[in-house]
Structures are given as C-alpha cells and as structure tokens.
C-alpha cells in the first residue's frame, strides 16, 4: 500500500466532443463513430490503469464542459475513486510538464499515459515504475515516433520545450532535451497507440 501511495498515474484525455476527437479516424469512420471510439478507448485505458493497482490514478482532461457524452466517463471515475482534473498549458509539452512537476510535489514517481494507448497494461506500468528507481525519466516509445507513456522522478524546466508534437521526431526530441539537461532517461519496449484507421482495426482485433 505504501508503494501505491508513492506513485501517481495521470491519464491524459481530450474532453469528448463531436467532431473534436479522433479526427483522423473520423475521416473513415465518421464523427459519431470517432467520438464513440474515443470514449471507449478512454474507458479502456482507465480500466487498465486502475485495475493494475500500482498507483493513485487521476484523469486529466484538456477541458471540462457540460455535455452528456462525457457522463459515462465521469461516472466511471466516481465509481473508481479517480480524481478528475484539468490540464494546464498552451501546448502538450507545457501541460505534461505541469502535470509531472505538480505531481512530484506529493509523489515520488509520476507517470502520464495517453488515452489512445490501450497497450499500456500492468506489466508495462511495472516496467516504468521500476525504471524510475534508477532514472529521472522513463519513456514508452510508440511505433509512430512518439510515446505512449512519460514518467518522471525528477523534472527540469524546458525538458519538453521546442518539440513538434504530432510529428515522428517526438521521442527523439524528448530524449535529446533530457540529455542536454543531464536527466537520465530509460526507454521501455516499443508499442503502439490508436491514431489511424489501421490502428483502430488492430485494436479491434486485439480486443476480441
């Protein structure tokens, strides 16, 4: 129990809004199916994180507003005793840095997981938590050049600055920033997230 109290896992998610989520998927599936997929993925990841019982879990949305599409997610958080919060910052780097730095004020290790990353299971989280015993940062590389997970036991300002989010160099740029700031960084096994239609089919097949 003590180890759980020392670890925080923050799930990052976009607030579910029609036409605003999974826009690449929507080109093939349509806006309504893309929204439903976003909600299902977010719930899937939330289930993975909470059922692992390795850390306190919080769900941080990019915004909070009144719309019925989010009610199932809010209810799930309430049932699982998961705190709902809001991300702060002008871009993804600022939002993640704020989450990590504020989390480390109360916890020894903080890990951020994206809501499109259903492959992050208990074993993957254990690897991340263990890596932070001897490293400042841990990254879970994604096949598209980004990452599905970012964890920290120590952070420094500018570690997530000047990164072109959404491109194939995100992981490389983050590691380069860490090295320039003398932050030690561990890499987990490469996995995948759900962005494109091909990823959706892969996830659908794996979920059967």
N, C-alpha and C positions, 0 to 999 in steps of 0.2 A: 504493500500500500504506500509506503514511503516513497518508493521509486516512482509510482504513478503520480504522486503529488509534486514531484520534482520535474516532471515532463509536461509540456503543453503542446498539443497538436492543434493547429489552426487550419480549418478548411476554408479556402478562398472560393467564393462563388459570385457570379453575376445574379442580380435580382431578376427573377423570372418575368419577362415582359415579351409579349408577342412582337415578333419582328426585330427584337434586340439581342437575342441569344442564338448561338449556334447558326450564325448567318451563312457559313459555308455549307453546312448541312441543309439549310433551308433551300438552297438552290436546287437540290434534288428532291428533298422530302416535302418542301413547303413549310410555311411559317408555323402552322399549328403543330405539325409533327416534330419540327425542330424544337419548339417550346416543350412539348411533352417529353422529348428525349433529354433535354437539359434538366428538367425536373427529375426524371428517372435516374439520370447519371448522378446528379447531386445527392439524391437519396441513397443510391448505391454506395457512393464514396463515404457518406456519413455512416452508413451501416458498417462498412469495413473498418472505419476508424474507431467507432465506439465499441464494436464487438471485440476488437483487439485487446481492450482493457490494459493499455500500456501507458496511458496519459490522460490528463484532463483534455477534453475536446471542446473546441469552440467553433462556431460557424460565422465567418465574417463575410457579409455581402458588400458589393460595391456601392449599394444604396439601399435604403429602406423606404417603401411607399405602400399605399393602400391598394392592393389588388388581390382578387380571390385566388389567382393562380398559385400564389405562394403559401396558401393556408396549410396545405398538407406538409410542406417543409417546416413551417413554424410549429405545427402540432407535433411533428416528429422530434423536433429539438426539445420541445417542452417535455415530451414523454421520456426522452433520453437524458434529461437534465443537462442539455447542451446550451450554453450561453450563446445568444445571437448578438453580434456586434457589427460595426460598420468600418470599412477600410478608410484610411485617411492618406491623401497624397494626390499629386497631379498626374502621376503615371504609375505603372505597375511596380517599378523599382522603388519609388517612394512609399508606396502602400505596403510592399513587403518589408522594407527596412523598418517602417514604423511598427508593423506587427511584431517583427523579431525583437527590436530594441525594447518595446514596451513589455513584451512577454518576458524578456530576460530580467526585468526588474523584480519579478516574482518567482521565476522558474529557472532551473539550471540549464535546461535544454528546451528549445522551441523549434517546432517543425511545421512548415507550411506545405499543404497538399492542395493541388488544384481539383476542382470538381469535375474535371473531364479525365480523371486519372483512375479508372477502376482497377488497374493492375496493382495499385499500392495496397498490398494485403498485410497481414500481421507479420509475416516473415520479413517483408521488405522494410516495415517500420522498425522491427527489432534490429535489422542491419543498420538503419540510420541512427537509431538511439545509441547503439554500441560504438559506431564510428565517431560519435561526438565525445566519447570518453577520451580520445587522444587527438581530436581535430577541432578546429574552430568552426568549420563549416562542413556540411555534407550535401551532396547533390545527387539526385536520381536522374540520370540522363534519359532523354526521350529520343526516339529514333529520328525525329524531325529536327534535331539540333537544339531543342530547348530542354526543359527538365520538368519532371512530374512532382518533384519534392525538393525543398530547400530547407535545411535545418542549420541551427547555429547554437553554439555555446558561448560565442563571443562575436560581436559585430563592431564595425568601424564605419563612420560616415563615408560616403562616396563609394561604398563597396558595390552598390547597384546602380551607379551613375553611368550615363553615356552608353546605355545598352539599347540596341534597336530591337524592341520587343516584337515578337511575331516573325522574326527572320530566322534563318538557320544557324546563326552565329551566337545565339543567346547563351548557350552553355559555355562556349569558348570565351566569350567576352566576360562572363561572370568569373570564370576561373582566372583569367588574366587580371581582372580587378583585384581578386583575392590575393594573388601572388604579389602584385605591386604594393599591397598594403600589409604584406607579411602575415596574412591569415592562412593557416594551414587548411587544406581542403581535401576531403575524401570523396571518391566517386563510387556509387553503387552500380549494380548491373544495369545495362540499358534496357528500357522497356518502352511502352507506347501509351499514347493518350488518344482521345476521340475528338478529332477535329474535322476530318474529311469523311466523305461517304464511305470510302474503303475502310476507315477506322470503325465506323458505325457497324458495317457488316461484320467486321472482325469481333467486335464487342458482342453483337447479337449472337454470333455463332458460339462464342465462349460462354455466354450466359445460359445456353440451353442445357 
